[in-house]
């Protein structure tokens, strides 16, 4: 597992600014080392109760922007959504020795991370969470439209550019890129809908709460919240489930089916777009501060390709 910076490793000026914003001292901190961003992600214990805080240098431009976006989008989620409440965004200015930082705070969720691989009751809890999120209706204009933010050109770009490393994937995928790109053209329309979409639901973005038969999951990390198709989060998480050693997508869907009325062709079009994204990104250089993400994208791409072959009976 990757390791994030801990509370004690933050610059003193950042710790002081966070404590001032909290209005109390931090007495203990528990780091949450999963996920794919380079900053602090810790539950901080205080006299006023626990709070979950993330912090990153503003020089990490992508992560800093995503942290701000997460608070913005989390703040408009309906109150019945299984998600922690966003509290605040804090800008810590540069001082004589340190550059600036951005910190964000959320309610702490009293639970635990799912085990890897995601199987059994824990998989069931996260799959039910995906269905629960997709059952929430969102009015137009509250969140961005998934169809406008989903990357729906990666497969076509792969077909046109044939980048180095593409041949390391399943030859079937490489040989059929033009046909798959034609399916990808329908992905934006397929992603439209009036449901809440988490947009990045995986085991590392879920917290398990409750024992035994009462086990349930809460979704965290909402920077990509959208309005779109109710099936998206369940479909989107399944390549990661298999990539991390869990069951194949069809096995999961046999127990936890997609929402009633889901169109098979829409699922296929969206899956092509997701696979194209994973493959294309896996062939790019490592992003600063996150050297492990390309391998995970590759594993998801490979799992998604295998699922596509089965869906298309190829």
GIRALIN-V183845 format. One record per residue. N is the residue number from 0. RES is the residue in three letters. PHI is phi in radians with two decimals (none if undefined). Layout:
[[N:RES:PHI] [N:RES:PHI]]
This chain:
[[0:UNK:none] [1:UNK:-1.20] [2:UNK:-2.12] [3:UNK:-1.60] [4:UNK:-1.12] [5:UNK:-1.66] [6:UNK:-0.98] [7:UNK:-1.19] [8:UNK:-1.55] [9:UNK:-1.21] [10:UNK:-1.01] [11:UNK:-0.93] [12:UNK:-1.13] [13:UNK:-1.25] [14:UNK:-1.05] [15:UNK:-1.12] [16:UNK:-1.16] [17:UNK:-1.13] [18:UNK:-1.10] [19:UNK:-1.13] [20:UNK:-1.19] [21:UNK:-1.26] [22:UNK:1.35] [23:UNK:-2.86] [24:UNK:-1.38] [25:UNK:-1.55] [26:UNK:-1.74] [27:UNK:-2.84] [28:UNK:-2.56] [29:UNK:-2.07] [30:UNK:-1.43] [31:UNK:-1.95] [32:UNK:-1.57] [33:UNK:-1.36] [34:UNK:1.58] [35:UNK:-2.36] [36:UNK:-2.32] [37:UNK:-1.56] [38:UNK:-1.64] [39:UNK:-1.09] [40:UNK:-2.51] [41:UNK:-2.44] [42:UNK:-1.55] [43:UNK:-1.76] [44:UNK:-1.58] [45:UNK:-2.43] [46:UNK:-1.12] [47:UNK:-1.60] [48:UNK:1.94] [49:UNK:-1.35] [50:UNK:-2.54] [51:UNK:-1.69] [52:UNK:-2.24] [53:UNK:-2.08] [54:UNK:-2.62] [55:UNK:-2.69] [56:UNK:-1.10] [57:UNK:-1.12] [58:UNK:-1.12] [59:UNK:-1.41] [60:UNK:-1.03] [61:UNK:-1.10] [62:UNK:-1.12] [63:UNK:-1.07] [64:UNK:-1.15] [65:UNK:-1.14] [66:UNK:-1.06] [67:UNK:-1.10] [68:UNK:-1.12] [69:UNK:-1.09] [70:UNK:-1.13] [71:UNK:-1.02] [72:UNK:-1.39] [73:UNK:-1.09] [74:UNK:-1.17] [75:UNK:-1.85] [76:UNK:-1.19] [77:UNK:-1.02] [78:UNK:-1.13] [79:UNK:-1.55] [80:UNK:-1.25] [81:UNK:-1.28] [82:UNK:-2.64] [83:UNK:-1.26] [84:UNK:-1.34] [85:UNK:-1.29] [86:UNK:-1.87] [87:UNK:-2.85] [88:UNK:-2.06] [89:UNK:-2.23] [90:UNK:-1.70] [91:UNK:-1.81] [92:UNK:-1.20] [93:UNK:-1.13] [94:UNK:-2.05] [95:UNK:-1.19] [96:UNK:-2.06] [97:UNK:-2.19] [98:UNK:-1.29] [99:UNK:-1.26] [100:UNK:-2.29] [101:UNK:-2.17] [102:UNK:-2.19] [103:UNK:-2.30] [104:UNK:-2.29] [105:UNK:-2.42] [106:UNK:-1.00] [107:UNK:-1.39] [108:UNK:-1.67] [109:UNK:-1.40] [110:UNK:-2.74] [111:UNK:-2.42] [112:UNK:-1.30] [113:UNK:-1.10] [114:UNK:-1.36] [115:UNK:-2.00] [116:UNK:-1.30] [117:UNK:-1.43] [118:UNK:-2.49] [119:UNK:0.99] [120:UNK:-1.05] [121:UNK:-1.21] [122:UNK:-1.08] [123:UNK:-1.05] [124:UNK:-1.13] [125:UNK:-1.27] [126:UNK:-1.12] [127:UNK:-1.13] [128:UNK:-1.06] [129:UNK:-1.05] [130:UNK:-1.16] [131:UNK:-1.12] [132:UNK:-1.09] [133:UNK:-1.16] [134:UNK:-1.50] [135:UNK:-1.49] [136:UNK:-1.53] [137:UNK:-2.11] [138:UNK:-1.23] [139:UNK:-0.99] [140:UNK:1.58] [141:UNK:-1.28] [142:UNK:-2.26] [143:UNK:-1.06] [144:UNK:-1.42] [145:UNK:-0.97] [146:UNK:-1.06] [147:UNK:-1.50] [148:UNK:-1.87] [149:UNK:-1.16] [150:UNK:-1.34] [151:UNK:-2.07] [152:UNK:-2.21] [153:UNK:-1.12] [154:UNK:-1.14] [155:UNK:-1.09] [156:UNK:-1.14] [157:UNK:-1.08] [158:UNK:-1.12] [159:UNK:-1.41] [160:UNK:-1.70] [161:UNK:0.78] [162:UNK:-1.18] [163:UNK:-1.00] [164:UNK:1.69] [165:UNK:-1.05] [166:UNK:-1.19] [167:UNK:-1.40] [168:UNK:-1.59] [169:UNK:-0.85] [170:UNK:-0.98] [171:UNK:-1.03] [172:UNK:-1.08] [173:UNK:-1.12] [174:UNK:-1.20] [175:UNK:-1.92] [176:UNK:-1.04] [177:UNK:-1.12] [178:UNK:-1.14] [179:UNK:-1.18] [180:UNK:-1.09] [181:UNK:-1.14] [182:UNK:-1.19] [183:UNK:-1.07] [184:UNK:-1.04] [185:UNK:-1.66] [186:UNK:-1.16] [187:UNK:-1.08] [188:UNK:-1.10] [189:UNK:-1.15] [190:UNK:-1.45] [191:UNK:-1.30] [192:UNK:2.96] [193:UNK:-1.90] [194:UNK:-1.69] [195:UNK:-1.22] [196:UNK:-2.21] [197:UNK:-1.20] [198:UNK:1.63] [199:UNK:-2.68] [200:UNK:-1.38] [201:UNK:-2.60] [202:UNK:-1.04] [203:UNK:-1.33] [204:UNK:-1.94] [205:UNK:-2.29] [206:UNK:-2.14] [207:UNK:-1.58] [208:UNK:-2.29] [209:UNK:1.64] [210:UNK:-1.72] [211:UNK:0.80] [212:UNK:-1.18] [213:UNK:-1.65] [214:UNK:-1.07] [215:UNK:-2.42] [216:UNK:-2.20] [217:UNK:-2.07] [218:UNK:-1.57] [219:UNK:-2.07] [220:UNK:1.06] [221:UNK:-1.97] [222:UNK:-1.20] [223:UNK:-1.87] [224:UNK:-1.00] [225:UNK:-2.47] [226:UNK:-1.94] [227:UNK:-3.00] [228:UNK:-1.26] [229:UNK:-1.15] [230:UNK:-1.48] [231:UNK:-1.06] [232:UNK:-1.17] [233:UNK:-1.20] [234:UNK:-1.09] [235:UNK:-1.15] [236:UNK:-1.47] [237:UNK:-1.19] [238:UNK:-1.04] [239:UNK:-1.18] [240:UNK:-1.00] [241:UNK:-1.22] [242:UNK:-1.06] [243:UNK:-1.67] [244:UNK:1.77] [245:UNK:-1.49] [246:UNK:-1.24] [247:UNK:-1.18] [248:UNK:-0.92] [249:UNK:-1.10] [250:UNK:-1.16] [251:UNK:-1.15] [252:UNK:-1.20] [253:UNK:-1.12] [254:UNK:-1.67] [255:UNK:-2.32] [256:UNK:-1.18] [257:UNK:-1.17] [258:UNK:-0.95] [259:UNK:-0.96] [260:UNK:1.51] [261:UNK:-1.11] [262:UNK:-1.47] [263:UNK:-1.06] [264:UNK:-1.16] [265:UNK:-1.14] [266:UNK:-1.07] [267:UNK:-1.10] [268:UNK:-1.08] [269:UNK:-1.15] [270:UNK:-1.09] [271:UNK:-1.04] [272:UNK:-1.10] [273:UNK:-1.13] [274:UNK:-1.09] [275:UNK:-1.03] [276:UNK:-1.10] [277:UNK:-1.06] [278:UNK:-1.14] [279:UNK:-1.06] [280:UNK:-1.19] [281:UNK:-1.12] [282:UNK:-1.59] [283:UNK:-1.57] [284:UNK:-1.07] [285:UNK:-1.05] [286:UNK:-1.27] [287:UNK:-0.99] [288:UNK:1.42] [289:UNK:-2.36] [290:UNK:-1.23] [291:UNK:-1.59] [292:UNK:-1.26] [293:UNK:-1.13] [294:UNK:-1.12] [295:UNK:-1.20] [296:UNK:-1.11] [297:UNK:-1.10] [298:UNK:-1.10] [299:UNK:-1.17] [300:UNK:-1.07] [301:UNK:-1.11] [302:UNK:-1.12] [303:UNK:-1.16] [304:UNK:-1.08] [305:UNK:-1.06] [306:UNK:-1.16] [307:UNK:-1.04] [308:UNK:-1.04] [309:UNK:-1.19] [310:UNK:-1.14] [311:UNK:-1.59] [312:UNK:0.93] [313:UNK:-1.80]]
